[in-house]
Amino acid sequence: MQVQLRAAAVLLGTAACSASFAADRHFGVATCAGSACHGAARMSGGNVRQDEYLLWQRKDQHSQAFATLRSERSRRIAANLALPEATGAPMCLVCHTDDVPAAERGGRYLVSDGVGCEACHGGSERWLSPHVRGYASHKERLAAGLYPTWEPAARAQLCLSCHQGDARRPMTHAIMGAGHPPLLFELDTFGALQPAHFDADADYAKRKGRPDSARSWAVGQLAAARGLLAGLASLSADSAFPELAWFSCNACHHPMQPPRWEADPADGLPPGHVRIADAALHQTALWLEVVKPELAARWRAAVRELHQASQRPVAGLRERAGAARQLLEAEALPLAVQHETSRAQLRALALKVIDGASGPRVVDFAIAEQAAMATAVFATALGTPGAPPPKGVSAAIDAVYAAVADRDKYDPAQMRQALALARTEIAKAYK
């Protein structure tokens, strides 16, 4: 329970253990790359793999984050933003590197390493020595400044600082307008897509807890909802338009011919209005409807008020965003961190996210993307650990992902059909 409560505190911003803002020096990826440490060519067979550096270097896209800034697309984005070059622009480096001030860079630190070890695990100035000799306790690991990436709430906050943006790393509409792709994130799915540099075995579970896909998904959605509400609560009234990065791309950027004429009435707004990018708010509501229906009703009311306030002066929007965030932090988030999802709830969640995206919300591409990932998360969690889902379920998940493969060619009717197939197969396979 203490681990779970600490994780909630991290996500709420009340624990001083953020890897991004700690003043510990970052010594660089090379510090971890020795063959006796994490640079071995193969697994050691012990509690620690020791091949983590090579996995990161060869298979993890984070290692290429800085190199991406040298691409033609990055050069065009920089030119559109009137920047000399992306590789030297602070607004790019803040997410494409382990961005720390010069005073906090050790002798082997290289900007060109991209998003390396210490970008996620925290500056190693204090934790390097105990890390080498072995920690006496879990408490010592945290006290030395090692960021608790194994805790879903802390991991969500860390990942979303770049994959959603925050006050230090703002992802603005100007950056996307210059050519940067829209951001997409789901904690459990993105974690599964990365090459794991740990083994979730009995020893790992004893030291850091058993990985829980349903909890990771829920905490990730609530963390994204919190980030959105924080962004809305900080909007400035100095412009005729607010920062549009917090609003739905789909409200403006979609084909002007059928079938995309279909309206999305879920927020109570008529066609032609700019809408809040509410995918995480929507997924949070679906989760609450399964786990705590009474709280779900209050959450949906708060979200509806938020949407209505988005059409009025920005002071009202900030107020409603603050109220929704208070409800999230006081009740929903602690519940997500502590809740253990039963198998019956897993099945209900799988069907709920499908139904939640099959109606009017299917026209929102972001809602459809999140539904695709959630369907796969819950269908996999319902199956035999370590084994793929049944053939029919796997084929249905493939169809759902195919429907959201191309934003520019997205067809809501195709997505509805794929979701209907997924619902049938999941209901049949998991009684």
C-alpha positions in Angstrom: 0.0 0.0 0.0 2.8 2.4 0.8 4.3 1.9 -2.7 0.9 2.7 -4.3 0.3 5.8 -2.2 3.8 7.1 -3.0 3.1 6.5 -6.7 -0.1 8.6 -6.4 1.9 11.3 -4.7 4.4 11.3 -7.6 1.7 11.7 -10.1 0.0 14.5 -8.1 3.3 16.4 -8.0 3.8 16.1 -4.2 6.8 13.9 -4.2 10.3 15.3 -4.9 11.6 12.4 -7.0 11.2 13.7 -10.6 14.1 12.6 -12.8 13.5 15.6 -15.0 14.0 18.2 -12.4 16.4 16.7 -9.9 19.8 18.6 -9.6 21.9 15.4 -9.6 24.5 15.4 -12.3 24.0 13.2 -15.4 27.2 11.3 -16.2 26.1 10.0 -19.6 25.1 6.7 -21.2 28.7 5.5 -21.5 28.9 5.3 -17.7 26.4 2.5 -17.9 27.8 0.7 -20.9 30.7 -1.3 -19.5 30.6 -5.1 -20.2 30.5 -5.8 -16.4 27.6 -3.4 -15.9 24.8 -3.0 -18.6 26.8 -3.4 -21.8 27.2 -7.2 -21.9 26.6 -8.9 -25.3 24.2 -11.4 -23.7 22.1 -11.9 -20.6 24.0 -12.7 -17.5 21.6 -15.2 -16.1 21.4 -13.3 -12.8 18.8 -10.9 -11.4 20.0 -8.2 -13.8 20.1 -8.9 -17.5 23.3 -6.8 -18.1 22.5 -6.3 -21.8 20.4 -3.3 -21.2 22.7 -0.8 -23.0 22.9 -2.8 -26.2 19.1 -3.3 -26.2 18.7 0.5 -25.9 21.3 1.2 -28.5 20.1 -1.3 -31.1 16.4 -1.6 -30.6 15.0 1.3 -28.6 13.9 4.3 -30.6 14.8 6.6 -27.7 18.4 6.1 -28.6 17.7 7.7 -32.0 15.7 10.7 -30.6 18.6 13.1 -31.3 19.5 11.6 -34.6 15.8 12.2 -35.7 16.6 15.9 -35.5 19.0 15.6 -38.4 16.2 14.2 -40.7 14.8 16.2 -43.6 11.4 16.4 -41.9 13.1 17.9 -38.8 15.0 20.4 -41.0 11.7 21.5 -42.6 10.0 21.8 -39.2 12.9 24.0 -37.9 12.7 26.1 -41.0 9.0 26.6 -40.7 9.5 27.7 -37.1 12.4 30.1 -38.2 14.9 28.1 -36.2 18.5 27.8 -37.5 18.5 24.0 -37.0 16.6 21.4 -34.9 19.7 20.0 -33.4 20.4 23.2 -31.5 16.9 24.3 -30.7 15.9 24.2 -27.0 12.2 23.4 -28.0 13.4 20.3 -29.8 16.2 19.2 -27.4 14.0 19.3 -24.4 12.3 16.0 -25.6 14.8 14.6 -28.1 17.7 14.5 -25.6 18.4 14.0 -21.9 18.0 17.7 -21.5 19.8 19.0 -18.4 21.7 22.3 -17.8 25.4 22.4 -18.5 26.2 22.5 -14.8 24.5 19.1 -14.3 26.4 17.3 -17.1 29.2 14.9 -16.2 32.3 14.2 -18.2 30.8 11.5 -20.4 27.5 13.2 -21.1 26.7 13.7 -24.8 23.7 15.5 -26.1 23.8 13.3 -29.2 23.0 10.2 -27.0 19.4 11.2 -27.3 17.0 9.9 -24.6 19.4 7.8 -22.6 19.5 6.0 -19.3 19.4 9.0 -17.0 16.6 10.7 -18.9 14.3 8.1 -17.4 16.2 6.8 -14.3 17.4 10.2 -13.1 20.9 11.7 -12.8 23.2 9.1 -11.4 25.4 11.3 -9.2 24.0 9.9 -6.0 22.6 6.5 -7.1 25.6 5.3 -9.2 27.7 3.9 -6.3 24.9 2.1 -4.4 23.7 0.9 -7.8 27.0 -0.8 -8.4 27.4 -2.3 -5.0 23.7 -3.3 -4.6 21.0 -1.6 -2.7 20.5 -2.5 0.9 16.8 -1.8 0.6 14.1 -0.4 -1.6 14.1 2.7 0.5 17.8 3.3 -0.2 17.2 3.0 -4.0 14.6 5.8 -3.8 16.6 7.9 -1.3 19.6 7.9 -3.7 17.5 9.5 -6.4 16.7 6.6 -8.7 13.4 7.4 -10.4 10.7 4.8 -9.7 9.9 3.8 -13.3 8.5 0.5 -12.1 5.6 2.3 -10.5 2.8 3.0 -13.1 2.0 6.5 -11.8 5.6 7.7 -11.7 6.2 6.1 -15.1 3.1 7.8 -16.6 4.1 11.2 -15.4 7.6 10.8 -16.8 6.5 9.5 -20.2 3.8 12.0 -20.6 6.1 14.9 -19.9 7.3 14.4 -23.5 4.6 12.2 -25.1 1.9 14.8 -24.1 3.9 17.8 -23.1 3.9 19.8 -19.9 4.9 23.3 -18.7 8.6 22.6 -19.3 8.1 20.7 -22.5 5.2 22.4 -24.2 3.9 20.7 -27.4 2.3 23.6 -29.1 -0.1 23.9 -32.0 2.7 26.0 -33.7 5.1 23.0 -33.6 2.4 20.6 -35.0 1.5 23.2 -37.6 5.1 23.3 -38.6 5.0 19.6 -39.4 5.5 17.7 -36.2 3.2 14.7 -36.0 0.4 14.8 -33.4 1.4 13.1 -30.1 0.0 9.7 -29.2 0.5 7.7 -26.0 -1.0 4.9 -24.0 1.2 3.7 -21.1 0.7 -0.1 -21.3 0.9 -0.3 -25.1 3.9 1.9 -25.4 5.6 0.0 -22.7 5.0 -3.3 -24.5 6.3 -1.9 -27.8 9.6 -0.9 -26.2 12.3 -3.6 -25.9 12.1 -4.7 -22.3 15.4 -4.4 -20.5 14.1 -6.3 -17.4 12.6 -9.7 -16.9 9.2 -9.6 -15.0 10.1 -12.8 -13.1 9.5 -13.7 -9.4 12.6 -11.7 -8.3 11.4 -8.6 -10.1 7.9 -8.9 -8.6 9.4 -9.3 -5.1 11.6 -6.2 -5.5 9.3 -3.9 -7.5 5.8 -5.4 -7.7 4.0 -7.5 -10.3 3.4 -5.7 -13.6 -0.4 -5.1 -14.1 -1.6 -4.1 -17.6 -5.0 -3.0 -16.5 -3.6 -0.8 -13.8 -1.0 0.7 -16.2 -3.7 1.4 -18.7 -6.0 3.1 -16.2 -3.2 5.1 -14.5 -1.9 6.2 -17.9 -5.3 7.4 -19.0 -5.9 9.3 -15.7 -2.4 10.8 -16.0 -3.1 12.0 -19.5 -6.4 13.4 -18.4 -4.6 15.3 -15.6 -2.1 16.7 -18.0 -4.8 17.9 -20.3 -6.7 19.6 -17.5 -3.5 21.2 -16.2 -2.9 22.6 -19.7 -6.4 23.9 -20.0 -6.2 25.4 -16.5 -3.1 27.4 -17.6 -4.5 28.8 -20.8 -3.9 32.5 -21.4 -6.6 35.0 -22.2 -4.1 37.2 -24.2 -5.1 35.9 -27.6 -8.3 35.5 -29.6 -7.5 31.8 -29.8 -6.3 29.6 -26.9 -3.4 27.2 -27.2 -5.0 24.8 -29.7 -2.7 21.9 -28.8 -5.2 21.0 -26.1 -8.1 20.8 -28.6 -9.1 18.1 -31.0 -7.3 17.9 -34.3 -10.2 16.1 -35.7 -12.6 19.0 -35.2 -10.9 20.9 -37.9 -8.5 18.6 -39.8 -10.7 16.0 -41.6 -12.0 15.5 -45.1 -15.0 17.6 -46.1 -16.9 14.8 -47.8 -19.0 11.9 -46.4 -18.8 9.9 -44.2 -16.9 12.5 -42.1 -20.0 14.8 -42.0 -21.2 12.8 -39.0 -21.4 15.0 -35.9 -20.0 14.0 -32.5 -22.7 15.1 -30.0 -21.2 13.5 -26.9 -19.9 16.8 -25.5 -23.2 18.6 -26.2 -21.7 20.9 -28.7 -23.2 21.4 -32.2 -21.2 20.9 -35.4 -18.6 23.4 -36.3 -17.1 24.0 -32.9 -13.5 23.5 -31.8 -13.6 20.7 -29.2 -11.3 19.8 -26.3 -9.1 16.8 -27.1 -11.0 14.6 -24.6 -9.8 11.1 -25.5 -8.3 10.6 -22.0 -11.3 12.1 -20.3 -13.5 9.7 -22.3 -11.4 6.6 -21.4 -11.4 7.7 -17.8 -15.2 7.8 -17.8 -15.4 4.3 -19.3 -13.0 2.9 -16.7 -15.0 4.5 -13.8 -18.3 3.1 -15.2 -16.9 -0.4 -14.6 -15.0 0.3 -11.4 -17.1 2.9 -9.6 -20.3 4.0 -11.4 -21.3 6.7 -8.9 -18.0 8.5 -9.5 -18.3 8.0 -13.2 -21.6 10.0 -13.2 -19.9 12.9 -11.4 -16.9 12.7 -13.7 -19.1 12.8 -16.9 -21.0 15.8 -15.5 -17.7 17.6 -14.8 -16.4 16.8 -18.3 -19.7 18.0 -19.9 -19.4 21.3 -18.0 -15.8 21.5 -19.2 -16.9 21.2 -22.8 -19.6 23.8 -22.4 -17.1 26.2 -20.7 -14.7 25.8 -23.7 -17.1 27.9 -25.8 -17.0 30.8 -23.3 -14.3 33.2 -22.1 -11.2 31.4 -21.0 -11.5 32.2 -17.3 -14.6 29.9 -17.1 -12.7 27.1 -18.9 -9.8 27.4 -16.5 -12.2 27.2 -13.6 -14.0 24.1 -14.9 -10.6 22.4 -15.7 -9.5 23.1 -12.2 -12.7 21.5 -10.8 -12.4 18.4 -12.9 -8.7 18.1 -12.0 -9.6 18.3 -8.3 -12.1 15.5 -8.7 -9.6 13.4 -10.6 -6.8 13.9 -8.0 -9.0 13.5 -4.9 -10.9 10.4 -5.9 -10.2 8.8 -9.3 -6.5 8.8 -9.3 -6.0 7.2 -5.8 -8.6 4.6 -6.9 -6.7 3.8 -10.1 -3.4 3.4 -8.2 -4.8 1.0 -5.6 -7.4 -0.9 -7.6 -6.9 -4.5 -8.6 -9.0 -5.4 -11.6 -10.9 -8.6 -11.4 -11.3 -10.8 -14.5 -15.0 -9.9 -14.7 -14.0 -6.2 -14.7 -11.4 -6.9 -17.4 -14.0 -8.4 -19.6 -16.4 -5.6 -18.9 -13.7 -3.0 -19.7 -12.9 -4.7 -23.0 -16.5 -4.5 -24.1 -17.0 -1.0 -22.5 -14.1 0.6 -24.5 -15.5 -1.0 -27.7 -19.0 0.2 -27.1 -17.7 3.6 -26.0 -16.0 4.1 -29.4 -18.7 2.4 -31.6 -21.3 5.1 -31.3 -21.0 8.8 -32.1 -17.5 9.1 -30.7 -16.2 6.9 -33.5 -15.8 10.0 -35.7 -13.0 11.3 -33.5 -9.8 9.7 -34.7 -8.1 10.1 -31.3 -10.9 8.2 -29.6 -10.6 5.5 -32.2 -6.8 5.2 -31.7 -7.2 4.8 -27.9 -10.0 2.3 -28.4 -7.8 0.2 -30.6 -5.0 0.1 -28.0 -7.3 -0.5 -25.1 -9.0 -3.4 -26.9 -5.7 -5.0 -27.4 -4.6 -4.4 -23.8 -7.7 -5.9 -22.2 -8.1 -8.8 -24.7 -4.4 -9.8 -24.1 -4.9 -9.5 -20.3 -7.9 -11.8 -20.4 -5.9 -14.5 -22.2 -3.3 -16.9 -21.0 -0.2 -15.1 -19.7 2.6 -15.2 -22.3 0.4 -16.6 -25.0 -1.3 -14.6 -27.8 -5.1 -14.2 -27.8 -7.2 -16.8 -29.6 -7.1 -16.7 -33.3 -10.4 -15.0 -33.8 -9.6 -12.3 -31.2 -6.2 -11.7 -32.7 -7.8 -11.2 -36.2 -10.3 -8.8 -34.8 -7.6 -6.7 -33.1 -5.7 -6.7 -36.4 -8.8 -5.3 -38.1 -9.3 -2.6 -35.4 -5.7 -1.5 -35.8 -6.0 -1.5 -39.6 -8.9 0.8 -39.3 -6.7 3.5 -37.6 -3.6 2.9 -39.6 -3.8 6.1 -41.6 -5.3 9.3 -40.1 -5.8 10.8 -43.5 -7.8 7.8 -44.8 -9.7 7.1 -41.6 -13.2 5.8 -42.2 -15.5 5.6 -39.2 -17.7 3.0 -40.8 -14.7 0.7 -41.2 -13.8 1.2 -37.6 -17.4 0.5 -36.4 -17.3 -2.8 -38.3 -13.9 -3.8 -36.9 -15.1 -2.9 -33.3 -18.2 -5.0 -33.8 -16.1 -8.0 -34.8 -13.8 -7.4 -31.8 -16.8 -7.3 -29.5 -18.2 -10.6 -30.9 -14.9 -12.4 -30.7 -14.0 -11.2 -27.2 -17.4 -12.0 -25.8 -17.2 -15.5 -27.3 -13.7 -16.2 -26.2 -13.9 -14.9 -22.7 -17.1 -16.0 -21.0 
